[in-house]
Amino acid sequence: MSPAERQALEGLLGRPPKLARSIQLSHTELDRAVARAGLATDLRSALETLDGPIVDRRSEQIRMQEAWRAVLANVNDQRLIASFSDSAGVALLKRCAGGDPAHAVSLIVQAERVLALLPASGTSRAQLAAHALGDSHALDVGQPVASLVLRACRVSKHPLRIGTEDAEADDIAEGSAARGDSSAEARGLSVRDQWARVGVVVSELAAPALCLNLSALGASAGAQLVRAAKETAEPFHLSLRALLRDPPIWDVAGVVVSICENASIVAAAADRLQHRCAPLVCTDGMPGAAQQVLLQQLAAAGARLLYHGDFDWPGIRIGNFVMREFSAQPWRFGVTDYLAAAASGLPLPAEGQVLADWDAQLAPTMTSRGFVLHEERVIELLLGDLKCS
């Protein structure tokens, strides 16, 4: 102790002054001295008067652990239970609740109300929020209940693919480098896409799905549009609203439905093949909500999906997504097709490389050759495949 500190303590205890730099005393003696001086009832009270309550950190930690265990033990929805079965899900819940178990209970109750109404059939996100929670904005991007619900839905669909990095991912990135694409971010799912997968529409008229010569049954508005477009062999757009609220009955069992990445392929097919063109769908880059719902519906109806895209890194990433999510097969989209199509092209960027799930040699060959091959370069081959007798 410094001389001043020792002098103050000796004065409080009523001891004679000494020059030593240490001092021995009992806790009881110090409590009595504090009380005798009229400072406080004891040392603890004096310290708390100066600095606030003294917390037993270990006891508080145990209390909080027990409180969180009780919160998780009372979750009823199986999708939420699965979501909270790993550390990322629990961490998300704690962040959404601001570390407060009581608030977490409230959020879980609200999330279970929403999940009880899912999957929906074309309900808007605002309507779902108003009906389940009494607030049309309660499921907007960044709202805690929305984060909990979306993760629960992702876990229930891909229980083995959820990564620890996807907690509280409201703005989902399009992809990730190489093979690091196990999370929702890497699967290219935006918030709108995720809601669409459970029948909830966000911006229901934005980014419709471009199609040509699909066949549909039923009296829904969407089915009538599909049939009218097929009669004239005209490309047409199906909105997310039409696909979810009153979907067509797709007449595609056993039918090959080709998928391209660029709208120019659809335009050329309509111009040159017209009624002789086989069914064709365009992803228009990474599939958005409407495109994903359409491909889901076609796959469920028994269509055989084939995919072709650009031979560049975004194209490979899109191919991985489409083939994985909708069980599509490659369409002239392997290493032999790349090598046979052209000897040169636009320079292929070195960054952003991603391996093709369907062809282990494609990405290394593209890297060694170093050029991009867009769909338009092989359009004659694609149109030849699409031509019906």
For each residue, the residues with C-beta under 8 A, 3 or more apart:
1: 5 6 9 21 22 23
2: 5 6
3: 6 7
4: 7 8
5: 1 2 8 9
6: 1 2 3 9 10 17 18 20 21 23
7: 3 4 10 11 17
8: 4 5 11 12
9: 1 5 6 12 13 23 25
10: 6 7 13 14 15 16 17 18 23
11: 7 8 14
12: 8 9 30 33 34 37
13: 9 10 25 29 30 33
14: 10 11 33
15: 10 18
16: 10
17: 6 7 10
18: 6 10 15
19:
20: 6 23
21: 1 6
22: 1
23: 1 6 9 10 20
24:
25: 9 13 29 30
26: 29 30
27: 30 31 43
28: 31 32
29: 13 25 26 32 33
30: 12 13 25 26 27 33 34 43
31: 27 28 34 35 42 43
32: 28 29 35 36
33: 12 13 14 29 30 36 37
34: 12 30 31 37 39 40 41 42 43 45 46
35: 31 32 38 39 40 41 42
36: 32 33
37: 12 33 34
38: 35
39: 34 35 46
40: 34 35 43 45 46 49
41: 34 35 45
42: 31 34 35 45 46
43: 27 30 31 34 40 46 47
44: 47 48 54
45: 34 40 41 42 48 49
46: 34 39 40 42 43 49 50
47: 43 44 50 51 54
48: 44 45 51 52 53 54
49: 40 45 46
50: 46 47
51: 47 48 54
52: 48
53: 48
54: 44 47 48 51
55: 60
56: 59 60
57: 60 61
58: 61 62
59: 56 62 63
60: 55 56 57 63 64
61: 57 58 64 65
62: 58 59 65 66
63: 59 60 66 67
64: 60 61 67 68 101
65: 61 62 68 69
66: 62 63 69 70
67: 63 64 70 71 101
68: 64 65 71 72 90 94 101 104
69: 65 66 72 73
70: 66 67 73 74 101
71: 67 68 74 75 93 101 104 105 108
72: 68 69 75 84 90
73: 69 70
74: 70 71 105 108
75: 71 72 80 81 84 108 112
76: 80 81 112
77: 80 81 111 112 115 116 152
78: 81 82 156
79: 82 83 115 152 153 155 156
80: 75 76 77 83 84 108 111 112 115 148 152
81: 75 76 77 78 84 85
82: 78 79 85 152 155 156 159
83: 79 80 89 92 148 151 152 155
84: 72 75 80 81 89 90 93
85: 81 82 89
86: 89 90 162 164
87: 90 91 164
88: 91 92 162 163 164 165 166 167
89: 83 84 85 86 92 93 151 155 167
90: 68 72 84 86 87 93 94
91: 87 88 94 95 167
92: 83 88 89 95 96 147 148 151 167 168
93: 71 84 89 90 96 97 104 107 108 148
94: 68 90 91 97 99 104
95: 91 92 98 99 167 168
96: 92 93 104 107 144 145 147 148 168
97: 93 94 100 101 103 104 107 144
98: 95 103
99: 94 95
100: 97 103 104
101: 64 67 68 70 71 97 104 105
102: 105 106
103: 97 98 100 106 107
104: 68 71 93 94 96 97 100 101 107 108
105: 71 74 101 102 108 109
106: 102 103 109 110
107: 93 96 97 103 104 110 111 144 145 148
108: 71 74 75 80 93 104 105 111 112 148
109: 105 106 112 113
110: 106 107 113 114 132 133 138 145
111: 77 80 107 108 114 115 145 148 149 152
112: 75 76 77 80 108 109 115 116
113: 109 110 116 117 132 133
114: 110 111 117 118 128 129 132 133 139 145 149
115: 77 79 80 111 112 118 149 152 153
116: 77 112 113 132
117: 113 114 120 123 128 131 132
118: 114 115 149 153 198 199 200
119: 198 199
120: 117 123 128 198 199 200 244
121: 199 244 245
122: 199 201 204 241 244 245 246
123: 117 120 127 128 131 199 200 201
124: 127 128 200 201 202 204
125: 128 129 139 140 195 200 201 202
126: 129 130 136 137 139
127: 123 124 130 131 136
128: 114 117 120 123 124 125 131 132 139 200
129: 114 125 126 132 133 135 136 137 138 139 140
130: 126 127 133 134 135 136
131: 117 123 127 128
132: 110 113 114 116 117 128 129 138
133: 110 113 114 129 130 138 139 145
134: 130 138
135: 129 130 138
136: 126 127 129 130
137: 126 129 140 143
138: 110 129 132 133 134 135 143 145 146
139: 114 125 126 128 129 133 143 145 146 149
140: 125 129 137 143 146
141: 146 170 171 191
142: 146 147 170
143: 137 138 139 140 146 147
144: 96 97 107 147 148
145: 96 107 110 111 114 133 138 139 148 149
146: 138 139 140 141 142 143 149 150 170 191
147: 92 96 142 143 144 150 151 168 170
148: 80 83 92 93 96 107 108 111 144 145 151 152
149: 111 114 115 118 139 145 146 152 153
150: 146 147 153 154 170 191 194 195
151: 83 89 92 147 148 154 155 162 166 167
152: 77 79 80 82 83 111 115 148 149 155 156
153: 79 115 118 149 150 156 157 194 197 198
154: 150 151 157 158 162 166 184 189 194
155: 79 82 83 89 151 152 158 159 162
156: 78 79 82 152 153 159
157: 153 154 197
158: 154 155 161 162 187
159: 82 155 156 162
160:
161: 158 182 183 187
162: 86 88 151 154 155 158 159 166 182 183 184
163: 88 166 182 183
164: 86 87 88 167
165: 88 169 183 185
166: 88 151 154 162 163 169 183 184 185
167: 88 89 91 92 95 151 164
168: 92 95 96 147
169: 165 166 172 183 184 185
170: 141 142 146 147 150 191
171: 141 190 191
172: 169 184 185 188 189 190 191 193 194
173: 176 185 186
174: 188 286 317
175: 181 185 186 188 286 314 317 321 354
176: 173 180 181 183 185 186 354
177: 180 352 353 354
178: 353 354 355
179: 354 355
180: 176 177 186
181: 175 176 186 187 317 320 354
182: 161 162 163 186
183: 161 162 163 165 166 169 176 186 187
184: 154 162 166 169 172 187 189 194
185: 165 166 169 172 173 175 176 189
186: 173 175 176 180 181 182 183
187: 158 161 181 183 184 321 324 325
188: 172 174 175 193 286 287 317 318 321
189: 154 172 184 185 193 194 197
190: 171 172 193 194 288 289
191: 141 146 150 170 171 172 194 195 202
192: 195 196 202 203 206 288 289
193: 172 188 189 190 196 197 287 288 289 292
194: 150 153 154 172 184 189 190 191 197 198
195: 125 150 191 192 198 200 201 202 289
196: 192 193 199 200 201 202 240 244 289 290 292 293
197: 153 157 189 193 194 292 293 296
198: 118 119 120 153 194 195
199: 118 119 120 121 122 123 196 244
200: 118 120 123 124 125 128 195 196
201: 122 123 124 125 195 196 204 240 241 244 245 289
202: 124 125 191 192 195 196 289
203: 192 206 207 240
204: 122 124 201 239 240 241 244
205: 208 239 240 241
206: 192 203 240 288
207: 203 240 284 288 289 290 291
208: 205 237 238 239 240 290
209: 237 238 243 281 282 290 291 293 294
210: 235 236 237 263 266 281 282 284
211: 214 226 229 235 236 237 238 266 279 280 281 282 294
212: 229 233 234 235 236 266 269 270 277 279 280 281
213: 229 230 233 275 277 278 279 280
214: 211 226 229 230 250 252 257 279 281 298
215: 226 227 230 250 251 252 255 279
216: 222 223 226 227 248 249 250 251
217: 223 248 249 250 251
218: 223 248 249
219: 223 224
220: 223 224 242 246 247 248 249
221: 224 225 242 246
222: 216 225 226 238 242 243 246 247 248
223: 216 217 218 219 220 226 227 248 249
224: 219 220 221 227 228
225: 221 222 228 229 236 238 242
226: 211 214 215 216 222 223 229 230 236 238 248
227: 215 216 223 224 230 231
228: 224 225 231 232
229: 211 212 213 214 225 226 232 233 234 235 236
230: 213 214 215 226 227 233
231: 227 228
232: 228 229
233: 212 213 229 230 270 273 274 275 277
234: 212 229 270
235: 210 211 212 229 266 267 270
236: 210 211 212 225 226 229
237: 208 209 210 211
238: 208 209 211 222 225 226 242 243 290 294
239: 204 205 208 242 243 290
240: 196 201 203 204 205 206 207 208 243 244 289 290 293
241: 122 201 204 205 244 245
242: 220 221 222 225 238 239 245 246 247
243: 209 222 238 239 240 247 290 293 294 297
244: 120 121 122 196 199 201 204 240 241 247 293
245: 121 122 201 241 242
246: 122 220 221 222 242
247: 220 222 242 243 244 297
248: 216 217 218 220 222 223 226 297
249: 216 217 218 220 223 301
250: 214 215 216 217 297 298 301 303
251: 215 216 217 255 301
252: 214 215 255 257 279 298 301 302 303
253: 301 302 303
254: 302 303 304
255: 215 251 252 279 302 303 304
256: 278 279 303 304 306
257: 214 252 278 279 280 281 298 303 304 305 306
258: 278 279 280 281 306 307 308 331 382 385 386
259: 280 281 282 283 295 305 306 307 308 322 328 331
260: 265 266 280 281 282 283 307 308 309 375 382
261: 265 282 283 284 285 308 309 310 315 318 375
262: 265 282 284 310 374 375 376
263: 210 266 267 282 284
264: 267 268 375 376 379
265: 260 261 262 268 269 280 282 375 376 379 382
266: 210 211 212 235 260 263 269 270 280 282
267: 235 263 264 270 271
268: 264 265 271 272 379 383
269: 212 265 266 272 273 277 280 382 383 386
270: 212 233 234 235 266 267 273 274 277
271: 267 268 274
272: 268 269 383
273: 233 269 270 276 277 383 386 387 388
274: 233 270 271 277
275: 213 233
276: 273 387 388 389
277: 212 213 233 269 270 273 274 280 386 387 388
278: 213 256 257 258 385 386 387 388
279: 211 212 213 214 215 252 255 256 257 258 303
280: 211 212 213 257 258 259 260 265 266 269 277 386
281: 209 210 211 212 214 257 258 259 260 291 294 295 298
282: 209 210 211 259 260 261 262 263 265 266 291
283: 259 260 261 286 287 291 309 318 322
284: 207 210 261 262 263 287 288 291
285: 261 314 318
286: 174 175 188 283 314 317 318 321
287: 188 193 283 284 291 292 295 318 321 322
288: 190 192 193 206 207 284 291 292
289: 190 192 193 195 196 201 202 207 240 292 293
290: 196 207 208 209 238 239 240 243 293 294
291: 207 209 281 282 283 284 287 288 294 295
292: 193 196 197 287 288 289 295 296 325
293: 196 197 209 240 243 244 289 290 296 297
294: 209 211 238 243 281 290 291 297 298
295: 259 281 287 291 292 298 299 305 322 325 326 328
296: 197 292 293 299 300 326
297: 243 247 248 250 293 294 300 301
298: 214 250 252 257 281 294 295 301 303 305 326
299: 295 296 303 305 326 327 328
300: 296 297
301: 249 250 251 252 253 297 298
302: 252 253 254 255
303: 250 252 253 254 255 256 257 279 298 299
304: 254 255 256 257 329
305: 257 259 295 298 299 322 326 327 328 329
306: 256 257 258 259 328 329 330 331
307: 258 259 260 319 322 323 328 329 330 331 333
308: 258 259 260 261 330 331 332 333 375 382
309: 260 261 283 315 316 318 319 322 333 375
310: 261 262 314 315 372 373 374 375
311: 315 316 333 338 341 362 366 372 373 374
312: 315 316 348 349 366 372 373 374
313: 316 317 348 349 352 353 354
314: 175 285 286 310 317 318 352
315: 261 309 310 311 312 318 319
316: 309 311 312 313 319 320 354 355 356 362 363 366
317: 174 175 181 188 286 313 314 320 321 354
318: 188 261 283 285 286 287 309 314 315 321 322
319: 307 309 315 316 322 323 330 333 356 357 358
320: 181 316 317 323 324 354 356 357
321: 175 187 188 286 287 317 318 324 325
322: 259 283 287 295 305 307 309 318 319 325 326 328
323: 307 319 320 326 327 328 329 330 357 358
324: 187 320 321 357
325: 187 292 295 321 322
326: 295 296 298 299 305 322 323
327: 299 305 323
328: 259 295 299 305 306 307 322 323
329: 304 305 306 307 323 358
330: 306 307 308 319 323 333 334 358 359
331: 258 259 306 307 308 382 385
332: 308 337 378 381 382 385
333: 307 308 309 311 319 330 337 358 359
334: 330 337 338 358 359 362
335: 338 339 359 361 362 365
336: 339 340
337: 332 333 334 340 341 378
338: 311 334 335 341 362 365 366 369 373
339: 335 336 365 369
340: 336 337
341: 311 337 338 373 377 378 381
342: 345 371 373 377
343:
344: 371
345: 342 348 371 372 373 374 377
346: 371 372 374
347: 370 371 372
348: 312 313 345 366 367 369 370 371 372
349: 312 313 352
350: 353 367
351:
352: 177 313 314 349
353: 177 178 313 350 363 367
354: 175 176 177 178 179 181 313 316 317 320 363
355: 178 179 316 360 362 363
356: 316 319 320 359 360 362 363
357: 319 320 323 324
358: 319 323 329 330 333 334 362
359: 330 333 334 335 356 362
360: 355 356 363 364
361: 335 364 365
362: 311 316 334 335 338 355 356 358 359 365 366
363: 316 353 354 355 356 360 366 367
364: 360 361 367 368
365: 335 338 339 361 362 368 369
366: 311 312 316 338 348 362 363 369 370 371
367: 348 350 353 363 364 370
368: 364 365
369: 338 339 348 365 366
370: 347 348 366 367
371: 342 344 345 346 347 348 366
372: 310 311 312 345 346 347 348
373: 310 311 312 338 341 342 345 377 378
374: 262 310 311 312 345 346 377
375: 260 261 262 264 265 308 309 310 378 379 382
376: 262 264 265 379
377: 341 342 345 373 374
378: 332 337 341 373 375 381 382
379: 264 265 268 375 376 382 383
380: 383 384
381: 332 341 378 384 385
382: 258 260 265 269 308 331 332 375 378 379 385 386
383: 268 269 272 273 379 380 386 387
384: 380 381 387
385: 258 278 331 332 381 382
386: 258 269 273 277 278 280 382 383
387: 273 276 277 278 383 384
388: 273 276 277 278
389: 276
